[in-house]
């Protein structure tokens, strides 16, 4: 299914018509549908930590560079995501909680190991600077939810023949409630249908599992492992 098919299905229920084109049309309804579609997918990406949109960013230090540009397709970091150092598997970089705390590090406050980080000015910045050969990594949620039919992805719809990484039925249901809301029509049931389908996607995606009962134990500090020798020996 493509954007065209999804939009036509929504149109059939909204105006009892199936326009032949959308992005090449200048008619008010088609223009509205195109704008609403891009608003819909932008909000969808931001709402959860979608596993199918999760990517790994790797930064290799050179002993000079303090700030690394955020990925071009960066939307947000998953909740609780930490920045890791490959050489320190048991210690992660510390995320500075405020600009004041970060400024203290810049001004010489005692450093922590392996270091601290902060996102500022479109970059992930580190203090102290990552040394040559050291590698920092973090996961992030990409905004590249649209497929172009040629193996590529993008963040917005711009043509009728483009598709989505997630089922296009999500687009159909989303367009229905958003267009009715735009026109000040009753849309509560349509929104409920959309949210229900979105929740089913989240359940399959495994990206919305946030609650955990306790932390995951690591084998090198698993204090639950039985003492292997006889007591008193």
Buried (B, 14 or more C-beta within 10 A) or exposed (E): BBBBBBBBBBBEBBEEEEBEEBBEBEEEBBEBBBEBBBBBBBEBBEEBBBBBBBEEBEBBBEEEBBBBEBBEBBBEBBEEBBBBBEEBEEEBBBBBEEEEBBEBBEEEEEEEEBBBBBBEEEBBBBBBBBEEEBEBBBBBBBBBBBBBEEEEBBBBBEBBEBBBBBBBBBBBBBBBBBBBBEEEEEBEEBBEBBEEBBEEBBEEBEBBEEEEEEEEEEEEEEEEEEEEEEEEE
